[in-house]
């Protein structure tokens, strides 16, 4: 998972930081490619706050999808709604 995907799923850095209980500055310090433990916390926060897991690169079946495929999937879901 990338930092950009995480921010996109939550809309803003402030929303992401708030969902994780950390500061915005902490999010800005993350590397672009996130470590697995950080990604796991983000997925947990996304589930708790009912965010679109497709924006995080996770399919409806829990499998990881490549970032480009995740972006296409999220776009298709929004246009179908």
Long-range contacts (C-beta under 8 A, 24 or more apart in sequence): 1-34, 1-39, 1-42, 1-43, 1-56, 1-57, 2-32, 2-33, 2-34, 2-67, 3-27, 3-30, 3-31, 3-32, 3-33, 3-34, 4-32, 5-55, 5-56, 5-57, 5-67, 5-70, 6-34, 6-39, 6-42, 6-56, 8-55, 9-42, 9-46, 9-51, 9-52, 9-53, 9-55, 9-56, 10-45, 10-46, 10-49, 10-51, 16-42, 16-45, 19-45, 19-46, 19-48, 19-49, 20-45, 52-77
